[in-house]
Amino acid sequence: MFGRSASAAVTDAIKLVLFDMDNVLCDYDRATRVAYLAQLAGTSSEAVHNAIWDSGFELLGDSGALEAADYLRGFGERIGYPLSLDEWVEARRRSMQANRAMLDIAGSLRRTVDIAVLTNNTTLVADHIDTLLPELRPLFGSRIYTSAQFKTAKPDPHCYRLCLSELGVRPQSVLFVDDLAANVAGARDAGLFAHRHTSVATFRQALSEYGVPLD
């Protein structure tokens, strides 16, 4: 479960819990998003998925290789429809459902440690987070970061280090939680403690093992 051994020393070290967003703080259903986009474009879900995700185009947005305006324009061009910003946001919003249990844990954690979000996404997600997932702002404030802001993406260790530099914390004082094994491995390579999220129960157990109090 753990990238580095939990010990009394670790207990005193964790100052920040850094959360992934999709499938950690919210349930993300890409199929719902794709179906909505396909309906707008008058095409099939398979065609949209192939054009955006299978082609590697989405990674260009996540890694900041495309600025937001270029990403949005290219998105529409690839699906054959002049997609507006509002339509892009609405498609994303429909695919996200807040994970109340995890958000409750985050709310408890913030009483004793700092919390922040690092998600692989274009800057459009951070810019419109109050529409996409309004539950985040009251908990995380301005500490909601997308990989595109750092011109890289998880699991590149550089992505985590740049985020932590922005936050002003050392990697060895951070516990990162993500649902993807590759992203957990990348965090460990960057010097963070890391936990792969599979359930609320196992996350609570991880916090206990690391000595991070919930209250």
C-alpha positions in Angstrom: 0.0 0.0 0.0 2.8 2.4 0.9 5.6 3.7 -1.1 7.7 4.4 2.0 7.3 2.7 5.4 4.9 4.3 7.9 6.6 5.0 11.2 6.7 7.4 14.0 8.9 9.6 12.0 6.4 9.6 9.2 3.6 10.4 11.6 5.2 13.7 12.3 6.2 14.4 8.7 2.8 14.6 6.9 1.9 18.3 6.5 -0.2 18.1 3.3 -2.6 15.6 1.8 -2.6 16.0 -2.0 -5.7 14.6 -3.8 -6.3 13.6 -7.3 -9.8 14.6 -8.4 -11.4 12.2 -10.9 -12.4 8.9 -9.3 -11.1 10.1 -5.9 -13.0 13.3 -4.9 -15.6 12.7 -7.6 -16.8 9.7 -9.7 -16.0 10.4 -13.3 -17.9 8.7 -16.1 -16.2 9.5 -19.3 -18.8 7.6 -21.3 -21.5 10.1 -20.2 -19.3 12.9 -21.4 -18.5 11.3 -24.7 -22.2 10.5 -25.3 -23.2 14.1 -24.8 -20.4 15.3 -27.1 -21.4 12.8 -29.7 -25.0 14.0 -29.6 -23.9 17.6 -30.1 -21.7 16.7 -33.0 -24.2 14.3 -34.6 -21.7 11.4 -34.6 -21.0 8.3 -32.6 -19.5 7.9 -29.2 -16.8 5.7 -30.7 -15.9 8.4 -33.2 -15.6 11.0 -30.4 -13.5 8.7 -28.2 -11.2 7.9 -31.0 -10.8 11.5 -32.0 -10.0 12.8 -28.5 -8.8 10.1 -26.2 -7.4 7.3 -28.5 -5.6 9.8 -30.6 -3.7 11.3 -27.7 -5.2 14.7 -28.2 -6.5 14.9 -24.6 -3.0 14.5 -23.3 -2.0 17.6 -25.2 -4.4 19.5 -23.1 -3.5 17.7 -19.8 0.2 18.4 -20.4 -0.2 22.0 -21.3 1.2 21.4 -24.8 -1.9 23.2 -26.0 -3.1 26.4 -24.4 -6.8 26.4 -23.4 -8.1 28.3 -26.5 -6.1 26.1 -28.9 -7.3 23.0 -27.0 -10.9 24.0 -27.2 -10.7 24.9 -30.9 -8.8 21.7 -31.7 -11.3 19.6 -29.7 -14.2 20.9 -31.9 -12.2 20.4 -35.1 -11.5 16.8 -34.2 -15.1 15.9 -33.5 -16.4 17.9 -36.5 -18.4 20.4 -34.5 -17.7 24.0 -33.5 -17.8 23.2 -29.7 -18.4 26.3 -27.5 -16.7 26.7 -24.1 -20.1 26.4 -22.4 -20.8 23.1 -24.2 -17.4 21.7 -23.3 -18.0 22.6 -19.6 -21.4 21.1 -19.6 -20.1 17.8 -21.1 -17.5 17.7 -18.4 -20.0 18.6 -15.6 -22.4 15.8 -16.6 -19.7 13.3 -16.2 -18.8 14.2 -12.6 -20.5 13.2 -9.4 -19.1 14.4 -6.0 -17.9 11.6 -3.8 -19.4 12.8 -0.5 -17.6 10.4 1.7 -14.2 11.5 0.4 -15.1 15.1 0.5 -16.2 14.6 4.2 -12.7 13.1 4.9 -11.1 16.1 3.2 -13.1 18.4 5.4 -12.0 16.6 8.5 -8.3 16.6 7.4 -8.2 20.3 6.8 -8.5 20.9 10.5 -5.1 19.4 11.2 -3.2 19.3 7.9 -3.2 21.3 4.6 -5.0 19.8 1.6 -4.8 20.4 -2.1 -5.8 19.0 -5.5 -3.6 18.0 -8.4 -5.5 16.6 -11.4 -4.4 15.7 -14.9 -6.5 18.2 -16.9 -6.5 21.3 -19.0 -6.5 24.6 -17.3 -10.2 24.9 -18.3 -11.0 22.5 -15.5 -9.5 24.8 -12.8 -11.0 27.9 -14.4 -14.5 26.4 -14.3 -14.3 24.2 -11.2 -17.1 26.1 -9.5 -19.5 24.9 -12.2 -17.9 21.5 -12.7 -17.7 20.5 -9.0 -18.8 23.3 -6.7 -18.1 21.2 -3.6 -14.3 21.7 -4.0 -13.9 25.4 -3.5 -15.2 25.6 0.1 -12.7 22.8 1.0 -9.6 23.6 -1.1 -9.9 27.3 -1.8 -7.3 28.3 -4.4 -5.3 25.1 -4.0 -6.9 23.3 -7.0 -4.2 22.6 -9.6 -4.3 21.1 -13.0 -1.3 19.5 -14.6 -1.5 21.8 -17.6 -0.6 24.7 -15.3 2.8 23.1 -14.9 3.3 22.2 -18.6 3.5 18.5 -17.8 1.3 15.7 -16.4 1.3 12.9 -13.9 3.0 10.5 -13.7 6.0 12.6 -14.6 7.8 13.3 -11.3 8.4 16.9 -12.4 4.6 17.5 -12.3 4.4 16.8 -8.6 7.5 18.7 -7.8 6.3 21.8 -9.6 3.0 21.6 -7.7 4.7 21.2 -4.4 7.0 24.1 -5.2 3.9 26.2 -5.8 2.5 25.1 -2.5 5.8 25.7 -0.7 6.1 22.2 0.8 8.7 19.4 0.7 7.9 16.1 -1.0 8.7 14.1 2.1 5.9 16.0 4.0 3.2 15.1 1.5 0.8 12.2 1.2 -0.6 11.9 -2.3 -3.7 9.9 -3.2 -4.7 8.8 -6.7 -6.7 6.0 -8.2 -4.2 5.2 -10.9 -1.2 3.0 -10.1 1.1 4.8 -12.6 0.4 8.2 -10.9 1.0 6.7 -7.5 4.4 5.4 -8.7 5.2 8.8 -10.2 4.5 10.5 -6.9 6.8 8.1 -5.1 9.5 8.7 -7.7 9.2 12.4 -6.9 9.7 11.7 -3.2 6.2 11.9 -1.9 4.4 9.3 0.2 1.5 7.9 -1.9 -1.6 5.8 -1.6 -3.6 4.2 -4.4 -7.2 4.9 -3.9 -9.6 1.9 -4.1 -12.2 2.7 -1.4 -13.0 5.0 1.4 -12.2 2.3 3.9 -8.7 1.7 2.6 -8.0 5.4 2.5 -9.0 5.8 6.1 -6.7 2.9 6.9 -3.8 4.6 5.0 -4.4 7.8 6.9 -4.3 5.9 10.2 -1.1 4.1 9.2 0.6 7.4 8.3 -0.6 8.9 11.6 -2.7 11.6 9.9 -5.6 12.5 12.2 -9.1 13.0 10.8 -10.2 15.2 13.7 
